[in-house]
Amino acid sequence: METLLAPLEYAFFQKGLLVAALSGALLGFIGVYIVLRGMSYIGHGLSHSIFGGFAAVQLFAAQFYFLGAALWGIASALAINGVTRRTRIGADAAIGVITTASFALGVALFARFGTSGPAFENALFGSILGITTAQILALVAVSIVAVVFVVARYRALLFATFDPEVAEVSGVRVGRLEALFMVVLSLAILATLTVIGVTLVAAMLVIPAVVARMLTDSFARMLVLSTVIGTGCGVVGMYLSYFAGVPSGTMIVLTGAACFVVVLALTGGRGLRRSAGLDAHPAAVA
């Protein structure tokens, strides 16, 4: 018990633990829709795209980096959504072109004006050392926005997730709903960038939701389980990061991966069949 309580004596660890728990919960919550829609690549792509905005604003207007990166990420998300819906280009191709170009721009800017330093490393791998009160408040605000959005549009999101074509015919504005979801996703990725890091945030969007899918066929229970699993991975990963002396994002993702292996061993083929798709979900149609 003393070992667990000892890190709490440090203010930076207290903030880090809080942000890690909130980040894991937020990514796990949003990740359910990502996994069920087969959009796992979007988290990876948007995180790299936001890195481009982070690099640009960090170099030229550091005090406004959060706002600039948020606008950059939202613009990228809306561009992906617009290109996918208005052209014959598939979502994976649109994500590949737009987000990799943005990431390349970020790397180019850092290469031109400086590629070292805490800002660059924290953006890539995550760190608990530079967390500020403003970042915590931003994360709380984004979490509230995400919960309000999902609660307010729960039925429409559920319908559009499992049968977007029928949802469109039934009066659900799928295009606008997807655009709003992409905005929320962009904000969630940006808000968790400091702890998880751009290279690993996509993993935490996927792992808790996949583990939850392996444990249940219920959409509502999957939302709850994924949120709890994400929170647990954040807390445990932060403690392991402290004692192992490695970046927080790395240990949070490794904790999630270990959780996946344990659940896979316990559920076996049944869990894999669940995670492969919604093979039995009558509530979704309702």
C-alpha positions as CSV (number, residue, x, y, z in Angstrom):
1,M,0.0,0.0,0.0
2,E,2.8,2.4,0.8
3,T,4.3,1.8,-2.6
4,L,1.0,2.8,-4.3
5,L,0.6,5.9,-2.1
6,A,4.2,7.1,-2.4
7,P,3.9,8.6,-5.9
8,L,0.8,10.6,-4.8
9,E,3.1,12.8,-2.7
10,Y,4.1,14.5,-5.9
11,A,1.9,17.1,-7.5
12,F,2.9,16.3,-11.0
13,F,2.0,12.6,-10.5
14,Q,-1.4,13.6,-9.0
15,K,-2.1,15.7,-12.1
16,G,-0.8,13.0,-14.4
17,L,-2.9,10.3,-12.8
18,L,-6.0,12.4,-13.1
19,V,-5.3,13.2,-16.8
20,A,-4.4,9.6,-17.6
21,A,-7.7,8.3,-16.1
22,L,-9.7,10.9,-17.9
23,S,-7.8,10.3,-21.2
24,G,-8.3,6.6,-21.0
25,A,-12.0,7.0,-20.2
26,L,-12.6,9.5,-23.0
27,L,-10.7,7.4,-25.7
28,G,-12.4,4.3,-24.5
29,F,-15.8,5.9,-24.7
30,I,-15.3,7.4,-28.2
31,G,-13.5,4.3,-29.4
32,V,-16.6,2.2,-29.3
33,Y,-18.0,4.0,-32.3
34,I,-14.6,3.8,-34.1
35,V,-14.4,0.0,-33.7
36,L,-18.0,-0.8,-34.5
37,R,-17.8,1.3,-37.7
38,G,-14.6,-0.4,-38.8
39,M,-12.8,3.0,-38.7
40,S,-9.8,2.1,-36.6
41,Y,-7.5,3.7,-39.1
42,I,-9.2,7.1,-38.6
43,G,-7.8,7.5,-35.1
44,H,-4.3,6.8,-36.3
45,G,-4.7,9.2,-39.2
46,L,-6.2,12.1,-37.3
47,S,-3.6,11.9,-34.6
48,H,-0.9,12.3,-37.2
49,S,-2.9,15.1,-38.9
50,I,-3.3,17.0,-35.6
51,F,0.5,16.6,-35.1
52,G,0.9,18.8,-38.2
53,G,-1.2,21.5,-36.7
54,F,0.6,21.2,-33.4
55,A,3.9,21.6,-35.1
56,A,2.9,24.6,-37.1
57,V,1.2,26.5,-34.3
58,Q,3.8,25.5,-31.7
59,L,6.6,27.0,-33.8
60,F,4.9,30.3,-34.7
61,A,2.4,31.0,-31.9
62,A,3.1,28.6,-29.0
63,Q,0.6,30.2,-26.7
64,F,-2.2,29.3,-29.1
65,Y,-1.1,25.8,-29.9
66,F,-4.2,24.1,-28.5
67,L,-6.6,26.3,-30.5
68,G,-4.5,26.1,-33.7
69,A,-4.1,22.3,-33.5
70,A,-7.8,21.9,-32.7
71,L,-8.8,23.9,-35.8
72,W,-6.3,22.0,-37.9
73,G,-7.6,18.6,-36.7
74,I,-11.2,19.6,-37.2
75,A,-10.4,20.9,-40.7
76,S,-8.7,17.6,-41.5
77,A,-11.6,15.5,-40.2
78,L,-14.2,17.5,-42.1
79,A,-12.0,17.3,-45.3
80,I,-11.8,13.5,-44.9
81,N,-15.5,13.2,-44.4
82,G,-16.3,15.5,-47.3
83,V,-13.9,13.8,-49.7
84,T,-15.3,10.4,-48.8
85,R,-18.9,11.3,-49.3
86,R,-18.5,13.4,-52.4
87,T,-16.1,11.4,-54.4
88,R,-15.4,7.8,-55.3
89,I,-12.3,7.8,-53.1
90,G,-12.7,5.4,-50.2
91,A,-12.3,6.5,-46.6
92,D,-9.0,4.8,-46.2
93,A,-7.5,6.5,-49.2
94,A,-8.8,9.9,-48.1
95,I,-7.3,9.4,-44.6
96,G,-4.0,8.2,-46.1
97,V,-3.6,11.3,-48.3
98,I,-4.8,14.0,-46.0
99,T,-3.4,12.9,-42.7
100,T,0.0,11.7,-43.9
101,A,0.5,14.9,-45.8
102,S,-0.3,16.9,-42.6
103,F,2.0,14.7,-40.6
104,A,4.8,15.2,-43.1
105,L,4.3,18.9,-42.9
106,G,4.7,18.8,-39.1
107,V,7.9,16.8,-39.5
108,A,9.2,19.2,-42.1
109,L,8.5,22.2,-39.9
110,F,10.3,20.6,-36.9
111,A,13.2,19.6,-39.2
112,R,13.5,23.2,-40.5
113,F,13.1,25.1,-37.2
114,G,14.3,22.5,-34.7
115,T,13.4,18.8,-34.1
116,S,14.5,18.4,-30.5
117,G,13.2,19.5,-27.2
118,P,10.3,18.6,-24.9
119,A,7.6,19.9,-27.1
120,F,8.4,17.6,-29.9
121,E,9.0,14.5,-27.7
122,N,5.9,15.1,-25.7
123,A,3.8,15.4,-28.8
124,L,5.1,12.1,-30.1
125,F,5.3,9.9,-27.0
126,G,3.4,11.7,-24.3
127,S,4.6,13.0,-20.9
128,I,3.2,13.8,-17.5
129,L,5.8,16.4,-16.7
130,G,4.4,19.3,-18.6
131,I,0.7,19.0,-17.7
132,T,-0.9,22.2,-16.7
133,T,-4.2,23.2,-15.1
134,A,-5.4,24.6,-18.4
135,Q,-4.8,21.2,-20.1
136,I,-6.7,19.4,-17.4
137,L,-9.6,21.8,-17.8
138,A,-9.5,21.4,-21.6
139,L,-9.6,17.6,-21.2
140,V,-12.6,17.9,-18.8
141,A,-14.4,20.2,-21.2
142,V,-13.8,17.9,-24.2
143,S,-15.0,14.9,-22.1
144,I,-18.2,16.7,-21.2
145,V,-18.8,17.7,-24.8
146,A,-18.3,14.0,-25.9
147,V,-20.7,12.7,-23.3
148,V,-23.4,15.3,-24.1
149,F,-23.0,14.6,-27.8
150,V,-23.4,10.9,-27.4
151,V,-26.3,11.1,-25.0
152,A,-28.1,13.7,-27.1
153,R,-27.7,11.7,-30.3
154,Y,-27.5,8.2,-28.9
155,R,-30.3,6.6,-31.0
156,A,-29.2,8.4,-34.2
157,L,-25.5,7.3,-33.6
158,L,-26.6,3.8,-32.9
159,F,-28.7,3.6,-36.0
160,A,-26.1,5.2,-38.2
161,T,-23.3,2.9,-36.8
162,F,-25.0,-0.3,-37.7
163,D,-27.0,0.6,-40.9
164,P,-26.1,4.1,-42.2
165,E,-28.0,3.6,-45.5
166,V,-31.3,2.7,-43.8
167,A,-30.7,5.5,-41.3
168,E,-30.4,8.0,-44.1
169,V,-33.6,6.8,-45.7
170,S,-35.3,6.9,-42.3
171,G,-34.5,10.6,-41.8
172,V,-31.2,10.6,-40.0
173,R,-28.8,13.1,-41.4
174,V,-25.9,10.7,-41.5
175,G,-23.5,13.1,-43.2
176,R,-24.0,15.8,-40.6
177,L,-23.9,13.3,-37.8
178,E,-20.6,11.9,-39.0
179,A,-19.1,15.3,-39.4
180,L,-20.0,16.2,-35.8
181,F,-18.6,13.0,-34.6
182,M,-15.4,13.6,-36.4
183,V,-15.2,17.0,-34.7
184,V,-15.6,15.4,-31.3
185,L,-13.1,12.8,-32.2
186,S,-10.5,15.4,-33.2
187,L,-11.0,17.3,-30.0
188,A,-10.6,14.1,-28.0
189,I,-7.4,13.2,-29.7
190,L,-6.0,16.6,-29.2
191,A,-6.9,16.7,-25.5
192,T,-5.2,13.4,-24.9
193,L,-2.1,14.2,-27.0
194,T,0.0,15.3,-24.0
195,V,-0.4,12.1,-22.0
196,I,-0.7,9.4,-24.7
197,G,1.3,10.9,-27.5
198,V,0.6,11.1,-31.2
199,T,2.1,7.8,-32.1
200,L,0.1,5.8,-29.5
201,V,-3.2,7.6,-29.1
202,A,-4.8,5.5,-31.9
203,A,-4.1,2.4,-29.9
204,M,-6.1,3.6,-26.9
205,L,-9.0,4.4,-29.2
206,V,-9.1,0.8,-30.3
207,I,-7.8,-1.5,-27.5
208,P,-10.5,-0.7,-24.8
209,A,-13.3,-1.0,-27.3
210,V,-12.0,-4.2,-28.8
211,V,-11.6,-5.8,-25.3
212,A,-15.1,-4.6,-24.4
213,R,-16.5,-6.1,-27.6
214,M,-14.9,-9.4,-26.7
215,L,-16.7,-9.4,-23.4
216,T,-20.3,-8.4,-24.4
217,D,-22.8,-8.3,-27.2
218,S,-24.7,-5.4,-25.7
219,F,-24.0,-2.0,-27.2
220,A,-24.8,-0.1,-23.9
221,R,-22.6,-2.5,-21.8
222,M,-19.8,-2.1,-24.4
223,L,-19.9,1.7,-23.9
224,V,-19.6,1.3,-20.1
225,L,-17.0,-1.5,-20.3
226,S,-14.8,0.3,-22.8
227,T,-14.8,3.5,-20.6
228,V,-13.9,1.5,-17.5
229,I,-11.2,-0.4,-19.2
230,G,-9.7,2.8,-20.7
231,T,-9.7,4.4,-17.2
232,G,-8.1,1.3,-15.7
233,C,-5.4,1.3,-18.4
234,G,-4.7,4.9,-17.8
235,V,-4.3,4.6,-14.0
236,V,-2.3,1.3,-14.1
237,G,-0.2,2.6,-17.0
238,M,0.7,5.8,-15.2
239,Y,1.9,3.9,-12.1
240,L,4.0,1.6,-14.2
241,S,5.4,4.6,-16.1
242,Y,6.4,6.2,-12.8
243,F,8.2,3.1,-11.5
244,A,9.7,2.0,-14.8
245,G,10.8,5.5,-15.8
246,V,9.4,5.3,-19.3
247,P,6.9,7.6,-21.2
248,S,3.4,7.5,-19.8
249,G,1.8,6.8,-23.2
250,T,4.0,3.8,-23.8
251,M,3.0,2.1,-20.5
252,I,-0.7,3.0,-20.9
253,V,-0.8,1.3,-24.3
254,L,1.2,-1.7,-23.1
255,T,-1.2,-2.1,-20.2
256,G,-4.1,-2.1,-22.6
257,A,-2.3,-4.7,-24.8
258,A,-1.8,-6.9,-21.7
259,C,-5.5,-6.5,-20.9
260,F,-6.3,-7.6,-24.4
261,V,-4.1,-10.7,-24.1
262,V,-5.7,-11.7,-20.8
263,V,-9.2,-11.3,-22.1
264,L,-8.3,-13.2,-25.3
265,A,-6.9,-16.1,-23.2
266,L,-10.1,-16.1,-21.1
267,T,-12.6,-15.8,-23.9
268,G,-10.8,-17.7,-26.7
269,G,-12.4,-18.0,-30.1
270,R,-15.8,-16.6,-28.7
271,G,-14.2,-13.3,-27.9
272,L,-12.5,-13.1,-31.3
273,R,-15.8,-13.8,-33.1
274,R,-17.4,-11.0,-31.2
275,S,-14.7,-8.5,-32.0
276,A,-14.9,-9.4,-35.7
277,G,-18.3,-7.9,-36.0
278,L,-21.7,-7.6,-34.4
279,D,-23.0,-11.1,-35.1
280,A,-25.9,-10.8,-32.7
281,H,-27.3,-7.4,-31.8
282,P,-31.0,-7.2,-32.2
283,A,-31.1,-4.0,-30.1
284,A,-29.2,-2.2,-32.8
285,V,-32.0,-2.6,-35.3
286,A,-34.5,-1.4,-32.8
